[in-house]
Amino acid sequence: MASKFPTFSPAFTILLTILFLDLAYSSTVGVRHISRLLEIQDREKAPPHVQVAAARGVLRRLLPSHSSSFDFQIVSKEQCGGASCFMIKNNPSFRRRGDPQILISGVTGVEILAGLHWYLKNLCNSHISWDKTGGAQLFSVPKSGLLTRVQDAGILVQRPVPWNYYQNAVTSSYTFAWWDWERWEKEIDWMALQGINLPLAFTGHEAIWQKVFQQKFNMSKSDLDDFFGGPAFLAWSRMGNLHGWGGPLPQSWLDQQLILQKKILVRMYELGMTPVLPAFSGNVPAALKTTYPSAKITHLGNWFSVKSDPRWTCTYLLDATDPLFVEIGRAFIEQQVKEYGRTSHIYNCDTFDENTPPDDAPEYISSLGAAIFRGMQSGDKEGVWLMQGWLFSYDPFWRPPQMKALLHSVPTGKLVVLDLFAEVKPIWSTTEQFYGVPYIWCMLHNFAGNVEMYGVLDAIASGPINARISENSTMVGVGMSMEGIEQNPVVYDLMSEMAFQHNKVDAKDKNRDVIVAFPDVDPSLISTLSEGRHQNEKPVAGSAVLKEVTDSFDRPHLWYSTSEVIHALELFIASGDELSESSAYRYDLVDLTRQALSKYANQLFLKVIEAYHSNDVLGVARDSKKFLDLVEDMDVLLACHDGFLLGPWLESAKKLAQDEEQEKQFEWNARTQITMWFDNTEEEASLLRDYGNKYWSGLLRDYYGPRAAIYFKYLTKSLEEGGEFGLKDWRREWIKLTNDWQNSRKPFPVKSTGNALNTSRWLFDKYLLGSASDIQPLNEAAYPRL
């Protein structure tokens, strides 16, 4: 971000004395449950000199000019007061420029780097983020030898809970799908600097499955071609939601990903992280039913396929109580240990994620849970099961007796649950702390696409603290479980701070927009704003913009003041002459302008619908043109920053291809995931359309804009011919546009063009000046394109 947002970390900014708090995590109920695993991991972690060397490597890549300014040291938990911590002191041996000036100590390399981040952020006014969101702002760091001293007593910051978890099972597809080692190395650096020590590590495990199924269970390559999804859809084939879609996986892909996974794991272990490996969940190739005809294998139902197409959906699940389950589970873990050389003893398994058990009897559910764990433990006797708690949020099957049966089917301390949506729908608070089972408080936002974070900051700033200090707390960590990353960096920054926060943070503060989530619905079902309500006021009861008769359209809505956002943008623009050299400022400027304009687009769309309801052909034509012009202009805006480009996503996919055929396949995967990412017919759109939507330059101009134009065309035709809206014709033409776009090979820029500040000023004056109180007719001639 453009500044370090000091209001989000008041406790950190005043921590200039040694802190030994009575909230040390060693005394909490949940941590006592997992104490054996923590002890084993402490014994097996990389030697101190390896972790220090790995931490120094991060420093060299982050701040090469200061590689000799900091000294790093591994210390014991006892030196930290019984918990993991970092300590920052003035180096007593500092004499002259070139000597290490600041000494940072930590229990692992991760804590050392979290301490480095703390120092740079709080004492040097720096900020560290992803390259796409502006990168690291380090220009304020004093020159080597002139670094800010800490007070003589030093600084000590403890972790209140042992784990800082990272990733969602689907992040591997929505964001990581096309990453190479260069990008992964940057991400692991970022993780360590954020204090993350419990990341998922799922890359390349199809290669493990290939070896297991072919060598031990007589599966052929064609059997596995149908089992695995394509490169952009592996997350869902891993979870048993689909099979074959986007595939088959080339052998070169499998080999590349396994090599990449080994590099990832080596670096994570070197830094003292605890990577979470996958375990067998019961998802099996269809051919296993033929090879093992007596096995209890269930043919699952449809998962978001428009016609329950067996080519892509209705996968096969091996019953956990079948002896074959333990055999496959053991083989999978043993093969991972053989390939990787070690394990951290914690495994993710989500058998019931969007797959409801066939029987709700608690005894049956308990037997399933126990069998799943046996499969894990048979391959690693110290294994611990990490399970997403997402199923408890959405599936009414999981009532208290069923939850207790699953959670208590595993010995205490051998199961850890991710409270996956805790910032909005915490499960811990309604289940007596998961009925005594250790859990991690997680932030799920922002799903896969562009979701605005206003309204969740306060929950993030207080939720983990409330959970940890509640009576008999079984909380053992905090975490970020978002489905897609590289956006809204302030939220990730705040959530990372919560891994070291002992007190609540004062943070003041999801929305789907018409442009990127266009309605597939008859316009007669869309109601417009009531005459008496200001269009930028918060919705009130009865003022919804979509009648409650369909779920085909996530209605645009606001639960914050657009006038405040527009005023904030005005102030942001006013600072541009001073700050525009900062990539982080330009990212924020483009993002804030995009946000304000997307809300304006929602209002324009409703004006089009209002004109349609009034049989006003000229009004439909006028306001639909404004909408489409705005989409074009927003594409120009987004092209001004590398973080908002379609090109890098497509080119990174093609870069991993070995030949022309793979390049076509990988690009189709990449294009399909961000548009209509599952199957469709000529007249029936994918049920997962726009789920992975993106505000990316190129996507607005070449897809979202033309799609809206088709819809508006049929609105006009309906009025001119006096007939009903041609819903089937609209769908047919939209789906054809989508499929043609998915198969297109048109290249898009990978580098930004244009001046973000000038473009933002131009668009503010053109669309937003005076619009906080009303939407005024626009004088197009007065706003020539830059």
VOLUMMI-298367 format. One record per residue (C-alpha): residue in three letters; y, x, z. Coordinates in steps of 0.02 Angstrom, whole numbers, plus 50000, padded with zeros to 5 digits. Layout:
% residues N
PT   r    c2    c1    c3
PT ALA     Y     X     Z
...
//
This chain:
% residues 786
PT   r    c2    c1    c3
PT MET 50000 50000 50000
PT ALA 50181 50050 49986
PT SER 50202 50081 50172
PT LYS 50089 50108 50321
PT PHE 50119 49934 50395
PT PRO 50149 49991 50575
PT THR 50147 49812 50641
PT PHE 49960 49810 50609
PT SER 49922 49953 50727
PT PRO 50034 49948 50882
PT ALA 49897 50010 50996
PT PHE 49866 50161 50887
PT THR 50048 50208 50870
PT ILE 50069 50224 51058
PT LEU 49903 50311 51093
PT LEU 49977 50479 51140
PT THR 49878 50504 51299
PT ILE 49694 50521 51335
PT LEU 49606 50352 51337
PT PHE 49452 50327 51444
PT LEU 49425 50139 51446
PT ASP 49301 50036 51546
PT LEU 49253 49951 51382
PT ALA 49147 50098 51327
PT TYR 49009 50025 51222
PT SER 48869 50106 51320
PT SER 48877 49964 51448
PT THR 48871 49812 51331
PT VAL 48715 49704 51320
PT GLY 48697 49721 51132
PT VAL 48711 49910 51133
PT ARG 48578 49924 51268
PT HIS 48463 49828 51152
PT ILE 48483 49955 51011
PT SER 48494 50109 51122
PT ARG 48326 50179 51064
PT LEU 48380 50174 50881
PT LEU 48545 50258 50925
PT GLU 48454 50395 51021
PT ILE 48336 50428 50875
PT GLN 48479 50434 50752
PT ASP 48575 50554 50863
PT ARG 48424 50670 50867
PT GLU 48396 50663 50680
PT LYS 48575 50678 50618
PT ALA 48628 50829 50516
PT PRO 48666 50990 50612
PT PRO 48848 51011 50669
PT HIS 48887 51147 50542
PT VAL 48827 51035 50399
PT GLN 48936 50890 50457
PT VAL 49087 51002 50480
PT ALA 49063 51075 50306
PT ALA 49049 50901 50231
PT ALA 49207 50846 50323
PT ARG 49300 50999 50260
PT GLY 49247 50952 50084
PT VAL 49330 50782 50104
PT LEU 49489 50867 50167
PT ARG 49491 50984 50017
PT ARG 49475 50839 49896
PT LEU 49605 50734 49988
PT LEU 49736 50863 50035
PT PRO 49695 51033 49958
PT SER 49865 51105 50006
PT HIS 49819 51083 50190
PT SER 49637 51133 50187
PT SER 49673 51273 50312
PT SER 49791 51170 50421
PT PHE 49655 51076 50515
PT ASP 49507 51140 50614
PT PHE 49356 51026 50637
PT GLN 49228 51025 50776
PT ILE 49076 50918 50824
PT VAL 49070 50863 51007
PT SER 48946 50763 51110
PT LYS 48963 50582 51166
PT GLU 48972 50647 51344
PT GLN 49132 50739 51300
PT CYS 49198 50574 51233
PT GLY 49165 50474 51392
PT GLY 48996 50407 51338
PT ALA 49042 50336 51168
PT SER 49077 50400 50994
PT CYS 49257 50457 50977
PT PHE 49379 50574 50894
PT MET 49498 50690 50983
PT ILE 49656 50767 50913
PT LYS 49737 50919 50993
PT ASN 49858 51056 50948
PT ASN 49754 51207 50901
PT PRO 49779 51337 51040
PT SER 49747 51479 50918
PT PHE 49887 51429 50799
PT ARG 50008 51575 50777
PT ARG 50075 51575 50601
PT ARG 50073 51476 50440
PT GLY 49898 51481 50368
PT ASP 49815 51463 50538
PT PRO 49736 51295 50581
PT GLN 49872 51198 50671
PT ILE 49780 51039 50722
PT LEU 49606 51031 50798
PT ILE 49509 50870 50767
PT SER 49344 50843 50856
PT GLY 49219 50702 50835
PT VAL 49042 50651 50875
PT THR 49000 50655 50688
PT GLY 49086 50705 50528
PT VAL 49138 50522 50509
PT GLU 49232 50523 50674
PT ILE 49316 50687 50627
PT LEU 49379 50611 50465
PT ALA 49429 50449 50551
PT GLY 49533 50560 50666
PT LEU 49609 50649 50516
PT HIS 49654 50480 50441
PT TRP 49727 50425 50608
PT TYR 49836 50581 50616
PT LEU 49897 50567 50436
PT LYS 49932 50382 50455
PT ASN 50015 50376 50624
PT LEU 50101 50544 50636
PT CYS 50136 50582 50452
PT ASN 50170 50404 50387
PT SER 50034 50423 50255
PT HIS 49918 50294 50182
PT ILE 49745 50312 50105
PT SER 49678 50185 49982
PT TRP 49574 50169 49824
PT ASP 49644 50244 49665
PT LYS 49654 50071 49586
PT THR 49766 50007 49726
PT GLY 49885 50154 49724
PT GLY 49782 50296 49792
PT ALA 49827 50409 49937
PT GLN 50011 50420 49985
PT LEU 50025 50594 50057
PT PHE 50201 50646 50003
PT SER 50264 50622 50181
PT VAL 50144 50751 50256
PT PRO 50245 50902 50316
PT LYS 50209 51069 50236
PT SER 50067 51176 50299
PT GLY 50120 51262 50461
PT LEU 50251 51128 50498
PT LEU 50136 50984 50544
PT THR 50186 50864 50681
PT ARG 50119 50919 50850
PT VAL 50032 50799 50966
PT GLN 50075 50796 51150
PT ASP 49992 50929 51255
PT ALA 49866 50810 51332
PT GLY 49798 50770 51160
PT ILE 49734 50605 51091
PT LEU 49564 50526 51115
PT VAL 49510 50365 51030
PT GLN 49338 50291 51066
PT ARG 49237 50169 50965
PT PRO 49220 50009 51068
PT VAL 49057 49972 50974
PT PRO 48943 50098 50889
PT TRP 48940 50035 50710
PT ASN 49066 50009 50573
PT TYR 48969 49920 50436
PT TYR 49015 49914 50251
PT GLN 48966 49816 50095
PT ASN 48885 49654 50044
PT ALA 48720 49642 49954
PT VAL 48814 49590 49796
PT THR 48952 49722 49802
PT SER 48829 49834 49712
PT SER 48846 49723 49559
PT TYR 49023 49654 49570
PT THR 49101 49825 49597
PT PHE 48978 49971 49598
PT ALA 48877 49922 49443
PT TRP 48946 50058 49329
PT TRP 48994 50195 49451
PT ASP 48946 50376 49420
PT TRP 48938 50516 49550
PT GLU 49122 50558 49531
PT ARG 49170 50381 49582
PT TRP 49038 50372 49718
PT GLU 49098 50535 49795
PT LYS 49273 50462 49809
PT GLU 49203 50305 49889
PT ILE 49101 50400 50018
PT ASP 49258 50502 50059
PT TRP 49353 50339 50081
PT MET 49215 50268 50191
PT ALA 49217 50418 50306
PT LEU 49407 50418 50321
PT GLN 49398 50233 50368
PT GLY 49269 50272 50503
PT ILE 49126 50182 50413
PT ASN 48958 50243 50477
PT LEU 48836 50103 50428
PT PRO 48846 50076 50238
PT LEU 48718 49991 50129
PT ALA 48632 50111 50009
PT PHE 48549 50006 49874
PT THR 48581 50109 49717
PT GLY 48429 50142 49610
PT HIS 48297 50054 49710
PT GLU 48227 49973 49552
PT ALA 48159 50147 49514
PT ILE 48068 50142 49682
PT TRP 47996 49971 49642
PT GLN 47941 50031 49472
PT LYS 47838 50170 49552
PT VAL 47768 50056 49686
PT PHE 47717 49913 49572
PT GLN 47651 50021 49431
PT GLN 47559 50150 49535
PT LYS 47490 50040 49674
PT PHE 47486 49860 49610
PT ASN 47440 49875 49425
PT MET 47601 49807 49353
PT SER 47650 49852 49175
PT LYS 47823 49898 49110
PT SER 47839 49728 49025
PT ASP 47797 49643 49190
PT LEU 47942 49734 49270
PT ASP 48059 49707 49121
PT ASP 48047 49521 49161
PT PHE 48065 49553 49348
PT PHE 48224 49657 49352
PT GLY 48394 49588 49303
PT GLY 48519 49678 49192
PT PRO 48632 49815 49262
PT ALA 48772 49693 49310
PT PHE 48652 49567 49390
PT LEU 48535 49674 49494
PT ALA 48600 49605 49659
PT TRP 48531 49433 49618
PT SER 48365 49490 49549
PT ARG 48344 49591 49710
PT MET 48372 49433 49811
PT GLY 48250 49332 49706
PT ASN 48384 49218 49632
PT LEU 48352 49264 49450
PT HIS 48246 49377 49342
PT GLY 48266 49453 49171
PT TRP 48447 49397 49146
PT GLY 48544 49537 49061
PT GLY 48390 49647 49047
PT PRO 48278 49735 49016
PT LEU 48326 49892 49110
PT PRO 48306 50049 49003
PT GLN 48203 50188 49080
PT SER 48355 50301 49066
PT TRP 48450 50181 49179
PT LEU 48312 50184 49310
PT ASP 48305 50373 49306
PT GLN 48495 50394 49314
PT GLN 48513 50276 49461
PT LEU 48377 50361 49562
PT ILE 48461 50530 49539
PT LEU 48626 50452 49589
PT GLN 48552 50372 49744
PT LYS 48485 50539 49803
PT LYS 48659 50616 49790
PT ILE 48734 50468 49882
PT LEU 48610 50480 50025
PT VAL 48626 50668 50043
PT ARG 48815 50654 50062
PT MET 48805 50508 50182
PT TYR 48681 50602 50292
PT GLU 48786 50760 50285
PT LEU 48935 50664 50356
PT GLY 48832 50586 50496
PT MET 48823 50412 50422
PT THR 48677 50292 50444
PT PRO 48638 50226 50269
PT VAL 48545 50060 50266
PT LEU 48401 50057 50143
PT PRO 48321 49900 50071
PT ALA 48155 49829 50130
PT PHE 48031 49712 50047
PT SER 48087 49530 50060
PT GLY 47942 49447 49969
PT ASN 48019 49439 49795
PT VAL 47880 49487 49672
PT PRO 47850 49495 49483
PT ALA 47770 49340 49407
PT ALA 47623 49447 49350
PT LEU 47571 49480 49529
PT LYS 47505 49302 49535
PT THR 47381 49347 49397
PT THR 47333 49514 49472
PT TYR 47310 49439 49646
PT PRO 47259 49258 49612
PT SER 47216 49221 49793
PT ALA 47384 49280 49861
PT LYS 47500 49148 49933
PT ILE 47639 49157 49804
PT THR 47767 49017 49788
PT HIS 47857 48974 49627
PT LEU 48036 48947 49686
PT GLY 48154 48816 49617
PT ASN 48307 48827 49508
PT TRP 48453 48939 49555
PT PHE 48612 48890 49460
PT SER 48530 48884 49290
PT VAL 48597 48738 49187
PT LYS 48424 48683 49129
PT SER 48309 48766 49258
PT ASP 48266 48889 49122
PT PRO 48108 48982 49177
PT ARG 48161 49133 49073
PT TRP 48295 49171 49202
PT THR 48264 49072 49360
PT CYS 48123 48999 49467
PT THR 48064 49167 49535
PT TYR 47908 49205 49638
PT LEU 47902 49234 49826
PT LEU 47753 49307 49917
PT ASP 47722 49219 50083
PT ALA 47757 49338 50226
PT THR 47598 49284 50314
PT ASP 47489 49345 50169
PT PRO 47409 49517 50205
PT LEU 47475 49579 50038
PT PHE 47653 49563 50107
PT VAL 47626 49700 50235
PT GLU 47539 49808 50107
PT ILE 47684 49797 49983
PT GLY 47814 49816 50121
PT ARG 47732 49975 50184
PT ALA 47715 50048 50010
PT PHE 47898 50017 49971
PT ILE 47964 50103 50128
PT GLU 47841 50247 50113
PT GLN 47894 50276 49932
PT GLN 48078 50280 49983
PT VAL 48042 50408 50120
PT LYS 47942 50511 49995
PT GLU 48083 50509 49867
PT TYR 48229 50534 49986
PT GLY 48148 50647 50114
PT ARG 48206 50547 50264
PT THR 48263 50378 50328
PT SER 48388 50317 50456
PT HIS 48264 50183 50515
PT ILE 48371 50031 50478
PT TYR 48328 49917 50333
PT ASN 48408 49766 50254
PT CYS 48297 49617 50213
PT ASP 48355 49441 50169
PT THR 48202 49337 50127
PT PHE 48291 49173 50161
PT ASP 48459 49207 50080
PT GLU 48480 49054 49967
PT ASN 48291 49027 49981
PT THR 48249 48893 50111
PT PRO 48078 48906 50197
PT PRO 47954 48771 50145
PT ASP 47920 48715 50324
PT ASP 48045 48691 50467
PT ALA 47917 48703 50608
PT PRO 47980 48836 50729
PT GLU 47805 48908 50746
PT TYR 47793 48935 50558
PT ILE 47967 49013 50548
PT SER 47924 49128 50692
PT SER 47766 49184 50604
PT LEU 47866 49220 50446
PT GLY 47993 49326 50539
PT ALA 47858 49423 50630
PT ALA 47764 49455 50468
PT ILE 47921 49516 50378
PT PHE 47953 49638 50519
PT ARG 47772 49698 50517
PT GLY 47793 49741 50334
PT MET 47944 49846 50380
PT GLN 47869 49927 50534
PT SER 47706 49969 50446
PT GLY 47805 50092 50340
PT ASP 47919 50153 50481
PT LYS 47865 50123 50660
PT GLU 48045 50146 50718
PT GLY 48112 50026 50587
PT VAL 48249 49902 50631
PT TRP 48284 49746 50527
PT LEU 48465 49715 50472
PT MET 48484 49535 50411
PT GLN 48632 49445 50334
PT GLY 48680 49291 50436
PT TRP 48747 49203 50281
PT LEU 48604 49078 50282
PT PHE 48661 49010 50450
PT SER 48833 48972 50377
PT TYR 48787 48861 50230
PT ASP 48609 48796 50246
PT PRO 48584 48643 50360
PT PHE 48400 48689 50373
PT TRP 48447 48816 50507
PT ARG 48468 48709 50662
PT PRO 48457 48790 50837
PT PRO 48266 48779 50852
PT GLN 48242 48859 50680
PT MET 48373 48992 50713
PT LYS 48296 49038 50880
PT ALA 48123 49045 50803
PT LEU 48179 49170 50671
PT LEU 48292 49274 50783
PT HIS 48164 49287 50923
PT SER 48016 49323 50808
PT VAL 48058 49509 50817
PT PRO 48059 49616 50976
PT THR 48230 49629 51058
PT GLY 48330 49771 50982
PT LYS 48228 49772 50821
PT LEU 48337 49643 50732
PT VAL 48524 49653 50700
PT VAL 48618 49510 50617
PT LEU 48774 49520 50511
PT ASP 48893 49380 50559
PT LEU 48946 49381 50378
PT PHE 49093 49260 50375
PT ALA 49157 49285 50551
PT GLU 49343 49285 50508
PT VAL 49327 49104 50450
PT LYS 49163 49033 50515
PT PRO 49096 49139 50659
PT ILE 48917 49102 50704
PT TRP 48914 49206 50864
PT SER 49030 49084 50953
PT THR 48920 48931 50921
PT THR 48751 49011 50951
PT GLU 48771 49096 51121
PT GLN 48794 49265 51036
PT PHE 48651 49237 50912
PT TYR 48543 49186 51059
PT GLY 48548 49361 51131
PT VAL 48513 49458 50971
PT PRO 48626 49606 50927
PT TYR 48751 49566 50787
PT ILE 48894 49641 50688
PT TRP 49059 49547 50668
PT CYS 49098 49550 50481
PT MET 49241 49505 50367
PT LEU 49176 49425 50206
PT HIS 49337 49401 50108
PT ASN 49373 49420 49969
PT PHE 49218 49353 49884
PT ALA 49204 49421 49707
PT GLY 49369 49383 49621
PT ASN 49554 49385 49661
PT VAL 49571 49292 49825
PT GLU 49732 49304 49924
PT MET 49711 49356 50103
PT TYR 49854 49267 50189
PT GLY 49789 49172 50339
PT VAL 49640 49284 50378
PT LEU 49737 49432 50449
PT ASP 49758 49354 50620
PT ALA 49572 49315 50628
PT ILE 49530 49494 50584
PT ALA 49654 49562 50711
PT SER 49584 49461 50856
PT GLY 49409 49401 50809
PT PRO 49310 49561 50844
PT ILE 49399 49584 51011
PT ASN 49361 49405 51065
PT ALA 49179 49428 51019
PT ARG 49160 49595 51108
PT ILE 49242 49546 51271
PT SER 49153 49378 51285
PT GLU 49024 49359 51423
PT ASN 48856 49444 51389
PT SER 48915 49505 51220
PT THR 48779 49565 51102
PT MET 48903 49629 50974
PT VAL 48860 49805 50915
PT GLY 48980 49831 50772
PT VAL 49116 49771 50658
PT GLY 49109 49772 50470
PT MET 49173 49729 50298
PT SER 49052 49628 50194
PT MET 49161 49578 50047
PT GLU 49080 49540 49880
PT GLY 49205 49642 49779
PT ILE 49327 49780 49827
PT GLU 49477 49877 49761
PT GLN 49608 49746 49801
PT ASN 49710 49686 49952
PT PRO 49707 49859 50032
PT VAL 49807 49809 50186
PT VAL 49664 49697 50243
PT TYR 49534 49834 50228
PT ASP 49652 49952 50318
PT LEU 49669 49829 50462
PT MET 49483 49793 50469
PT SER 49444 49979 50476
PT GLU 49563 49998 50622
PT MET 49466 49865 50717
PT ALA 49319 49986 50726
PT PHE 49425 50088 50848
PT GLN 49530 49951 50926
PT HIS 49509 49901 51108
PT ASN 49650 49773 51106
PT LYS 49705 49632 50994
PT VAL 49825 49676 50855
PT ASP 49978 49571 50816
PT ALA 49953 49528 50632
PT LYS 50056 49388 50559
PT ASP 50031 49327 50405
PT LYS 49603 49099 49974
PT ASN 49660 49030 49842
PT ARG 49595 48998 49667
PT ASP 49722 48985 49527
PT VAL 49718 48882 49369
PT ILE 49736 49032 49254
PT VAL 49575 49119 49309
PT ALA 49477 48965 49366
PT PHE 49522 48836 49234
PT PRO 49465 48656 49263
PT ASP 49313 48593 49170
PT VAL 49360 48414 49205
PT ASP 49432 48261 49121
PT PRO 49622 48261 49150
PT SER 49613 48082 49215
PT LEU 49529 48153 49371
PT ILE 49675 48269 49408
PT SER 49817 48193 49508
PT THR 49988 48275 49509
PT LEU 50110 48311 49649
PT SER 50185 48157 49729
PT GLU 50364 48123 49678
PT GLY 50434 48145 49851
PT ARG 50355 48313 49893
PT HIS 50428 48482 49856
PT GLN 50307 48580 49749
PT ASN 50315 48734 49862
PT GLU 50282 48644 50024
PT LYS 50115 48652 50111
PT PRO 49998 48509 50061
PT VAL 49993 48364 50181
PT ALA 49861 48232 50207
PT GLY 49843 48126 50051
PT SER 49936 48245 49936
PT ALA 49789 48336 49857
PT VAL 49810 48380 49675
PT LEU 49632 48331 49629
PT LYS 49552 48165 49668
PT GLU 49398 48184 49778
PT VAL 49279 48127 49642
PT THR 49219 48292 49571
PT ASP 49180 48470 49622
PT SER 49206 48537 49446
PT PHE 49374 48610 49488
PT ASP 49434 48708 49640
PT ARG 49605 48630 49654
PT PRO 49755 48744 49665
PT HIS 49833 48731 49836
PT LEU 49954 48824 49947
PT TRP 49944 48850 50133
PT TYR 50092 48968 50142
PT SER 50271 48949 50083
PT THR 50301 48999 49903
PT SER 50486 49019 49943
PT GLU 50443 49156 50068
PT VAL 50334 49245 49941
PT ILE 50471 49236 49809
PT HIS 50599 49300 49935
PT ALA 50481 49442 49982
PT LEU 50463 49486 49798
PT GLU 50652 49486 49778
PT LEU 50668 49611 49922
PT PHE 50526 49714 49852
PT ILE 50609 49725 49682
PT ALA 50772 49774 49765
PT SER 50686 49927 49839
PT GLY 50618 49980 49671
PT ASP 50745 50112 49624
PT GLU 50698 50208 49780
PT LEU 50509 50179 49780
PT SER 50454 50156 49599
PT GLU 50383 50333 49587
PT SER 50247 50281 49708
PT SER 50090 50214 49625
PT ALA 50053 50113 49782
PT TYR 50224 50030 49771
PT ARG 50195 49989 49588
PT TYR 50025 49916 49630
PT ASP 50101 49806 49765
PT LEU 50244 49757 49652
PT VAL 50129 49703 49510
PT ASP 50014 49613 49632
PT LEU 50153 49520 49721
PT THR 50235 49471 49556
PT ARG 50066 49414 49491
PT GLN 50039 49309 49646
PT ALA 50208 49223 49635
PT LEU 50187 49189 49449
PT SER 50010 49123 49471
PT LYS 50078 48991 49592
PT TYR 50212 48949 49467
PT ALA 50074 48931 49335
PT ASN 49984 48807 49448
PT GLN 50141 48701 49453
PT LEU 50163 48712 49265
PT PHE 49985 48654 49240
PT LEU 50015 48503 49350
PT LYS 50171 48463 49251
PT VAL 50065 48464 49093
PT ILE 49944 48342 49175
PT GLU 50088 48235 49237
PT ALA 50156 48224 49059
PT TYR 49983 48179 48997
PT HIS 49969 48038 49124
PT SER 50138 47975 49064
PT ASN 50084 47979 48881
PT ASP 50222 48106 48850
PT VAL 50164 48206 48699
PT LEU 50323 48310 48693
PT GLY 50309 48348 48879
PT VAL 50129 48407 48859
PT ALA 50180 48517 48713
PT ARG 50331 48588 48804
PT ASP 50248 48628 48970
PT SER 50084 48689 48895
PT LYS 50185 48812 48790
PT LYS 50272 48873 48947
PT PHE 50103 48895 49031
PT LEU 50031 48994 48885
PT ASP 50187 49101 48869
PT LEU 50175 49138 49055
PT VAL 49994 49194 49035
PT GLU 50048 49313 48895
PT ASP 50190 49380 49002
PT MET 50076 49405 49151
PT ASP 49960 49507 49040
PT VAL 50108 49619 48999
PT LEU 50142 49636 49186
PT LEU 49963 49679 49230
PT ALA 49960 49812 49094
PT CYS 50089 49909 49195
PT HIS 49964 49973 49324
PT ASP 49791 50051 49306
PT GLY 49725 49939 49444
PT PHE 49742 49783 49337
PT LEU 49658 49834 49175
PT LEU 49502 49764 49093
PT GLY 49470 49923 48994
PT PRO 49402 50034 49135
PT TRP 49270 49904 49183
PT LEU 49204 49895 49005
PT GLU 49217 50079 48966
PT SER 49128 50131 49126
PT ALA 48984 50018 49075
PT LYS 48973 50093 48901
PT LYS 48986 50269 48971
PT LEU 48816 50250 49056
PT ALA 48729 50202 48894
PT GLN 48615 50324 48803
PT ASP 48627 50244 48631
PT GLU 48715 50108 48532
PT GLU 48592 49972 48583
PT GLN 48614 50010 48767
PT GLU 48802 50014 48744
PT LYS 48799 49838 48673
PT GLN 48686 49778 48814
PT PHE 48789 49857 48953
PT GLU 48954 49793 48882
PT TRP 48881 49618 48867
PT ASN 48828 49629 49049
PT ALA 49003 49684 49101
PT ARG 49092 49548 49000
PT THR 48973 49411 49052
PT GLN 48984 49443 49239
PT ILE 49173 49416 49243
PT THR 49173 49258 49136
PT MET 49025 49138 49122
PT TRP 48896 49244 49207
PT PHE 48739 49142 49196
PT ASP 48659 49039 49059
PT ASN 48743 48898 48964
PT THR 48705 48778 48822
PT GLU 48822 48733 48680
PT GLU 48893 48589 48782
PT GLU 48855 48637 48961
PT ALA 48947 48782 49042
PT SER 48870 48904 49164
PT LEU 48870 48841 49342
PT LEU 48935 49012 49394
PT ARG 49084 49017 49276
PT ASP 49236 49111 49340
PT TYR 49152 49161 49503
PT GLY 49190 49343 49465
PT ASN 49361 49307 49391
PT LYS 49488 49448 49381
PT TYR 49674 49461 49352
PT TRP 49655 49600 49224
PT SER 49765 49638 49075
PT GLY 49665 49600 48918
PT LEU 49565 49464 49003
PT LEU 49718 49351 49018
PT ARG 49777 49379 48841
PT ASP 49609 49372 48753
PT TYR 49511 49248 48860
PT TYR 49604 49148 48993
PT GLY 49752 49108 48879
PT PRO 49648 49052 48729
PT ARG 49538 48948 48844
PT ALA 49688 48856 48914
PT ALA 49755 48830 48738
PT ILE 49593 48740 48689
PT TYR 49610 48622 48837
PT PHE 49791 48585 48797
PT LYS 49745 48555 48615
PT TYR 49627 48415 48665
PT LEU 49757 48341 48783
PT THR 49878 48328 48637
PT LYS 49745 48260 48521
PT SER 49701 48125 48648
PT LEU 49881 48066 48658
PT GLU 49915 48077 48471
PT GLU 49757 47982 48423
PT GLY 49762 47861 48570
PT GLY 49586 47902 48624
PT GLU 49500 47976 48776
PT PHE 49506 48161 48814
PT GLY 49371 48248 48713
PT LEU 49280 48327 48859
PT LYS 49123 48370 48760
PT ASP 49225 48442 48617
PT TRP 49328 48545 48740
PT ARG 49172 48612 48821
PT ARG 49089 48653 48656
PT GLU 49240 48751 48595
PT TRP 49270 48837 48762
PT ILE 49087 48890 48777
PT LYS 49090 48958 48599
PT LEU 49249 49055 48640
PT THR 49163 49125 48794
PT ASN 49002 49176 48708
PT ASP 49097 49254 48564
PT TRP 49204 49352 48687
PT GLN 49050 49409 48782
PT ASN 48974 49477 48622
PT SER 49136 49556 48560
PT ARG 49152 49745 48549
PT LYS 49342 49748 48550
PT PRO 49406 49896 48653
PT PHE 49541 49880 48784
PT PRO 49660 50011 48856
PT VAL 49603 50116 49003
PT LYS 49777 50178 49046
PT SER 49927 50074 49096
PT THR 50079 50051 48985
PT GLY 50252 49985 49022
PT ASN 50370 49998 49168
PT ALA 50312 49896 49317
PT LEU 50483 49882 49397
PT ASN 50576 49830 49240
PT THR 50439 49707 49193
PT SER 50438 49630 49366
PT ARG 50626 49611 49364
PT TRP 50619 49531 49192
PT LEU 50485 49407 49245
PT PHE 50571 49367 49409
PT ASP 50732 49323 49319
PT LYS 50640 49227 49184
PT TYR 50526 49122 49291
PT LEU 50565 49133 49476
PT LEU 50752 49146 49497
PT GLY 50796 48981 49580
PT SER 50618 48915 49568
PT ALA 50585 48921 49754
PT SER 50664 48749 49769
PT ASP 50617 48673 49602
PT ILE 50540 48709 49433
PT GLN 50680 48708 49308
PT PRO 50666 48698 49118
PT LEU 50665 48873 49047
PT ASN 50782 48938 48915
PT GLU 50659 49043 48816
PT ALA 50794 49117 48705
PT ALA 50880 49188 48858
PT TYR 50730 49296 48902
PT PRO 50683 49411 48758
PT ARG 50520 49506 48781
PT LEU 50536 49685 48841
//
